[in-house]
Amino acid sequence: MSTAYVLLNSDLGSDESIITEVKQILADEDIKYEVQGVYGVYDIVLKLSSDNAEKIRAIITNKIRKISKVQSTLTMMVIEEQENL
């Protein structure tokens, strides 16, 4: 299973609306996810899991990064070969 962690920076005060939009986007996708607002350098943490790594990449690139109040993202793909060490 492929997993990605996406850290998002948002416009001030827009984290709740972004989380809502992320949930709406991912509701139509066959993908497991967790999304939470956080304190620190980033505003939102999103975890995506799927059997299809390309689907994860496409969702991040074509949907998540295009949400209007998202300023920037940092994506970390889990190294699948090391998951079961």
C-alpha positions as CSV (number, residue, x, y, z in Angstrom):
1,M,0.0,0.0,0.0
2,S,1.3,3.5,-0.9
3,T,1.2,6.2,1.7
4,A,1.9,9.9,1.4
5,Y,2.0,12.6,4.1
6,V,1.1,16.1,2.8
7,L,1.9,19.2,4.9
8,L,-0.1,22.3,3.9
9,N,0.3,26.0,4.6
10,S,-2.9,28.0,4.4
11,D,-4.0,31.6,4.3
12,L,-4.5,32.9,7.9
13,G,-7.8,31.6,9.3
14,S,-8.7,29.3,6.4
15,D,-7.6,26.0,7.8
16,E,-11.1,24.8,8.7
17,S,-12.5,25.6,5.2
18,I,-9.5,23.8,3.6
19,I,-10.1,20.7,5.7
20,T,-13.7,20.7,4.7
21,E,-12.8,21.0,1.1
22,V,-10.2,18.2,1.3
23,K,-12.9,16.0,2.9
24,Q,-15.3,16.8,0.0
25,I,-12.6,16.1,-2.6
26,L,-11.6,12.8,-1.0
27,A,-15.2,11.6,-0.4
28,D,-15.5,10.8,-4.1
29,E,-12.2,9.0,-4.3
30,D,-11.4,5.3,-3.4
31,I,-8.6,6.3,-1.0
32,K,-8.1,6.2,2.8
33,Y,-7.2,9.5,4.4
34,E,-6.7,11.4,7.6
35,V,-6.7,15.2,7.8
36,Q,-6.0,17.4,10.9
37,G,-5.2,20.9,11.7
38,V,-1.9,21.3,13.6
39,Y,0.2,23.9,15.4
40,G,3.7,24.7,14.1
41,V,5.3,25.6,10.8
42,Y,2.5,23.9,8.8
43,D,-1.3,24.3,9.3
44,I,-2.7,21.0,8.1
45,V,-1.4,17.4,7.9
46,L,-3.0,15.1,5.4
47,K,-2.2,11.3,5.2
48,L,-3.3,9.5,2.1
49,S,-3.2,5.7,1.5
50,S,-4.0,3.7,-1.5
51,D,-3.0,0.6,-3.5
52,N,-2.3,3.0,-6.4
53,A,0.6,5.4,-5.9
54,E,-0.1,7.2,-9.1
55,K,-3.7,8.0,-7.9
56,I,-2.2,9.5,-4.7
57,R,0.1,11.7,-6.8
58,A,-2.7,12.8,-9.1
59,I,-5.0,13.8,-6.3
60,I,-2.2,15.8,-4.6
61,T,-1.1,17.5,-7.8
62,N,-4.5,18.0,-9.5
63,K,-6.8,18.6,-6.6
64,I,-5.2,19.3,-3.2
65,R,-2.6,21.7,-4.4
66,K,-5.2,23.7,-6.4
67,I,-7.4,24.5,-3.4
68,S,-7.5,28.3,-3.5
69,K,-6.4,29.2,0.0
70,V,-3.5,26.6,0.1
71,Q,-0.3,28.7,0.0
72,S,2.2,25.7,-0.3
73,T,2.5,22.0,0.3
74,L,5.3,19.6,1.2
75,T,4.7,16.0,0.1
76,M,6.5,13.0,1.6
77,M,5.9,9.6,0.0
78,V,6.6,6.6,2.3
79,I,9.3,4.2,1.1
80,E,7.2,1.1,0.7
81,E,10.2,-1.3,0.9
82,Q,10.9,-0.1,4.4
83,E,7.4,-0.2,5.7
84,N,7.7,-3.6,7.2
85,L,11.1,-3.4,8.8
